[in-house]
Amino acid sequence: MNERLRHFMAGRYGNDDLNRLLSISAVVVMVISMFTGRAVLYPLALLLLVLCFYRMLSKNLVRRRKENYDYLSLSEKPARWLRGFKRRINERKTHCFYKCPKCRVWIRVPKGRGLIAITCPKCHTSFDKKT
């Protein structure tokens, strides 16, 4: 059975991050549809599942890779912001975080140093802040 499935999937695109998002979204919409009794949401969930399986079984590899690349490039900016936000929250007791007034990059400096001159590592702008 495993060999037959492997032979069937040869040359097909398979699963990726966008498919994972589509399938999880379909399940979430189905659950919401069940609990709210909204019949309009159920066809949307089925449409998401059909799209997920269409992408998974597609033999147009170039197009599917481009779709996934576009999705990943769209989702990278919010993910990067969230990672930075978590880091600032976790390190807030030992470090201060300031934005460079010129290039808007976050700069991490240790707390308890008094008034210090901070130099941005990206644009080399110098500014004074109290830590």
Short mmCIF file of the C-alpha atoms (twelve columns), coordinates in Angstrom:
data_MODEL
# 
_entry.id   MODEL 
# 
loop_
_atom_site.group_PDB 
_atom_site.id 
_atom_site.type_symbol 
_atom_site.label_atom_id 
_atom_site.label_alt_id 
_atom_site.label_comp_id 
_atom_site.label_asym_id 
_atom_site.label_seq_id 
_atom_site.Cartn_x 
_atom_site.Cartn_y 
_atom_site.Cartn_z 
_atom_site.pdbx_PDB_model_num 
ATOM 1   C CA . MET A 1   0.000   0.000  0.000   1 
ATOM 2   C CA . ASN A 2   2.813   2.392  0.901   1 
ATOM 3   C CA . GLU A 3   4.552   1.749  -2.424  1 
ATOM 4   C CA . ARG A 4   1.340   2.399  -4.384  1 
ATOM 5   C CA . LEU A 5   0.824   5.713  -2.616  1 
ATOM 6   C CA . ARG A 6   4.443   6.686  -3.250  1 
ATOM 7   C CA . HIS A 7   4.034   5.804  -6.937  1 
ATOM 8   C CA . PHE A 8   0.780   7.817  -7.147  1 
ATOM 9   C CA . MET A 9   2.361   10.908 -5.570  1 
ATOM 10  C CA . ALA A 10  5.453   10.806 -7.806  1 
ATOM 11  C CA . GLY A 11  5.568   14.022 -9.840  1 
ATOM 12  C CA . ARG A 12  2.877   15.688 -7.723  1 
ATOM 13  C CA . TYR A 13  3.453   18.701 -5.512  1 
ATOM 14  C CA . GLY A 14  2.577   17.350 -2.064  1 
ATOM 15  C CA . ASN A 15  2.225   19.328 1.150   1 
ATOM 16  C CA . ASP A 16  3.737   22.700 2.072   1 
ATOM 17  C CA . ASP A 17  3.151   25.629 4.440   1 
ATOM 18  C CA . LEU A 18  0.308   27.115 2.412   1 
ATOM 19  C CA . ASN A 19  -1.484  23.751 2.315   1 
ATOM 20  C CA . ARG A 20  -1.055  23.470 6.064   1 
ATOM 21  C CA . LEU A 21  -2.667  26.895 6.491   1 
ATOM 22  C CA . LEU A 22  -5.542  25.962 4.157   1 
ATOM 23  C CA . SER A 23  -6.272  22.685 5.942   1 
ATOM 24  C CA . ILE A 24  -6.118  24.225 9.427   1 
ATOM 25  C CA . SER A 25  -8.349  27.085 8.253   1 
ATOM 26  C CA . ALA A 26  -10.838 24.582 6.834   1 
ATOM 27  C CA . VAL A 27  -11.029 22.723 10.145  1 
ATOM 28  C CA . VAL A 28  -11.447 25.969 12.107  1 
ATOM 29  C CA . VAL A 29  -14.215 27.168 9.773   1 
ATOM 30  C CA . MET A 30  -15.963 23.772 10.058  1 
ATOM 31  C CA . VAL A 31  -15.866 23.910 13.851  1 
ATOM 32  C CA . ILE A 32  -17.177 27.480 13.848  1 
ATOM 33  C CA . SER A 33  -19.898 26.393 11.413  1 
ATOM 34  C CA . MET A 34  -20.928 23.531 13.699  1 
ATOM 35  C CA . PHE A 35  -21.099 25.646 16.853  1 
ATOM 36  C CA . THR A 36  -22.785 28.696 15.338  1 
ATOM 37  C CA . GLY A 37  -25.186 26.830 13.071  1 
ATOM 38  C CA . ARG A 38  -24.244 29.029 10.113  1 
ATOM 39  C CA . ALA A 39  -24.754 26.951 6.981   1 
ATOM 40  C CA . VAL A 40  -22.913 29.564 4.906   1 
ATOM 41  C CA . LEU A 41  -19.562 28.697 6.514   1 
ATOM 42  C CA . TYR A 42  -19.690 24.979 5.701   1 
ATOM 43  C CA . PRO A 43  -19.298 25.430 1.897   1 
ATOM 44  C CA . LEU A 44  -16.393 27.794 2.590   1 
ATOM 45  C CA . ALA A 45  -14.682 25.057 4.627   1 
ATOM 46  C CA . LEU A 46  -15.256 22.543 1.845   1 
ATOM 47  C CA . LEU A 47  -13.872 24.999 -0.698  1 
ATOM 48  C CA . LEU A 48  -10.722 25.415 1.404   1 
ATOM 49  C CA . LEU A 49  -10.303 21.630 1.611   1 
ATOM 50  C CA . VAL A 50  -10.815 21.188 -2.132  1 
ATOM 51  C CA . LEU A 51  -8.234  23.903 -2.797  1 
ATOM 52  C CA . CYS A 52  -5.828  22.203 -0.400  1 
ATOM 53  C CA . PHE A 53  -6.191  18.823 -2.147  1 
ATOM 54  C CA . TYR A 54  -5.986  20.448 -5.586  1 
ATOM 55  C CA . ARG A 55  -2.657  22.040 -4.654  1 
ATOM 56  C CA . MET A 56  -1.404  18.824 -3.066  1 
ATOM 57  C CA . LEU A 57  -2.193  16.641 -6.093  1 
ATOM 58  C CA . SER A 58  -1.177  19.195 -8.716  1 
ATOM 59  C CA . LYS A 59  1.590   18.394 -11.185 1 
ATOM 60  C CA . ASN A 60  2.283   22.070 -11.925 1 
ATOM 61  C CA . LEU A 61  5.235   22.246 -9.525  1 
ATOM 62  C CA . VAL A 62  6.536   25.651 -10.612 1 
ATOM 63  C CA . ARG A 63  3.231   27.410 -10.002 1 
ATOM 64  C CA . ARG A 64  2.670   25.713 -6.611  1 
ATOM 65  C CA . ARG A 65  6.193   26.651 -5.472  1 
ATOM 66  C CA . LYS A 66  5.588   30.259 -6.497  1 
ATOM 67  C CA . GLU A 67  2.287   30.325 -4.569  1 
ATOM 68  C CA . ASN A 68  4.019   28.955 -1.486  1 
ATOM 69  C CA . TYR A 69  6.922   31.414 -1.878  1 
ATOM 70  C CA . ASP A 70  4.473   34.335 -2.113  1 
ATOM 71  C CA . TYR A 71  2.659   33.103 1.003   1 
ATOM 72  C CA . LEU A 72  5.914   32.718 2.938   1 
ATOM 73  C CA . SER A 73  7.123   36.183 1.946   1 
ATOM 74  C CA . LEU A 74  3.789   37.688 3.066   1 
ATOM 75  C CA . SER A 75  3.807   35.840 6.376   1 
ATOM 76  C CA . GLU A 76  7.478   36.538 7.194   1 
ATOM 77  C CA . LYS A 77  7.040   40.192 8.215   1 
ATOM 78  C CA . PRO A 78  4.352   39.538 10.887  1 
ATOM 79  C CA . ALA A 79  6.282   36.498 12.132  1 
ATOM 80  C CA . ARG A 80  9.501   38.519 12.425  1 
ATOM 81  C CA . TRP A 81  7.639   41.296 14.292  1 
ATOM 82  C CA . LEU A 82  6.125   38.740 16.686  1 
ATOM 83  C CA . ARG A 83  9.543   37.164 17.393  1 
ATOM 84  C CA . GLY A 84  10.990  40.617 18.146  1 
ATOM 85  C CA . PHE A 85  8.042   41.486 20.382  1 
ATOM 86  C CA . LYS A 86  8.444   38.240 22.362  1 
ATOM 87  C CA . ARG A 87  12.151  38.914 22.736  1 
ATOM 88  C CA . ARG A 88  11.519  42.445 24.037  1 
ATOM 89  C CA . ILE A 89  8.965   41.109 26.537  1 
ATOM 90  C CA . ASN A 90  11.266  38.324 27.754  1 
ATOM 91  C CA . GLU A 91  14.299  40.608 28.163  1 
ATOM 92  C CA . ARG A 92  12.543  43.699 29.535  1 
ATOM 93  C CA . LYS A 93  13.951  43.196 33.067  1 
ATOM 94  C CA . THR A 94  17.599  43.224 31.996  1 
ATOM 95  C CA . HIS A 95  17.607  45.390 28.842  1 
ATOM 96  C CA . CYS A 96  16.046  48.532 27.423  1 
ATOM 97  C CA . PHE A 97  14.953  48.663 23.796  1 
ATOM 98  C CA . TYR A 98  15.081  51.862 21.765  1 
ATOM 99  C CA . LYS A 99  14.351  52.612 18.134  1 
ATOM 100 C CA . CYS A 100 16.947  54.462 16.143  1 
ATOM 101 C CA . PRO A 101 15.479  57.882 15.265  1 
ATOM 102 C CA . LYS A 102 16.888  57.697 11.735  1 
ATOM 103 C CA . CYS A 103 16.449  54.122 10.460  1 
ATOM 104 C CA . ARG A 104 13.862  52.837 13.018  1 
ATOM 105 C CA . VAL A 105 15.875  49.694 13.931  1 
ATOM 106 C CA . TRP A 106 15.407  48.305 17.445  1 
ATOM 107 C CA . ILE A 107 18.565  48.590 19.574  1 
ATOM 108 C CA . ARG A 108 19.024  46.596 22.779  1 
ATOM 109 C CA . VAL A 109 21.066  48.144 25.606  1 
ATOM 110 C CA . PRO A 110 21.592  46.890 29.171  1 
ATOM 111 C CA . LYS A 111 19.638  48.512 31.990  1 
ATOM 112 C CA . GLY A 112 21.164  50.453 34.856  1 
ATOM 113 C CA . ARG A 113 23.940  52.256 32.972  1 
ATOM 114 C CA . GLY A 114 22.548  55.783 33.426  1 
ATOM 115 C CA . LEU A 115 22.662  58.265 30.559  1 
ATOM 116 C CA . ILE A 116 24.545  56.686 27.653  1 
ATOM 117 C CA . ALA A 117 25.278  57.541 24.043  1 
ATOM 118 C CA . ILE A 118 23.860  54.824 21.813  1 
ATOM 119 C CA . THR A 119 25.247  54.345 18.313  1 
ATOM 120 C CA . CYS A 120 23.020  52.548 15.809  1 
ATOM 121 C CA . PRO A 121 24.858  49.562 14.317  1 
ATOM 122 C CA . LYS A 122 23.051  49.972 10.998  1 
ATOM 123 C CA . CYS A 123 23.216  53.688 10.155  1 
ATOM 124 C CA . HIS A 124 25.786  54.811 12.810  1 
ATOM 125 C CA . THR A 125 23.520  57.561 14.162  1 
ATOM 126 C CA . SER A 126 24.360  58.497 17.747  1 
ATOM 127 C CA . PHE A 127 21.708  59.491 20.298  1 
ATOM 128 C CA . ASP A 128 21.504  59.766 24.104  1 
ATOM 129 C CA . LYS A 129 19.128  57.766 26.276  1 
ATOM 130 C CA . LYS A 130 18.798  56.891 29.956  1 
ATOM 131 C CA . THR A 131 18.822  53.183 30.818  1 
# 
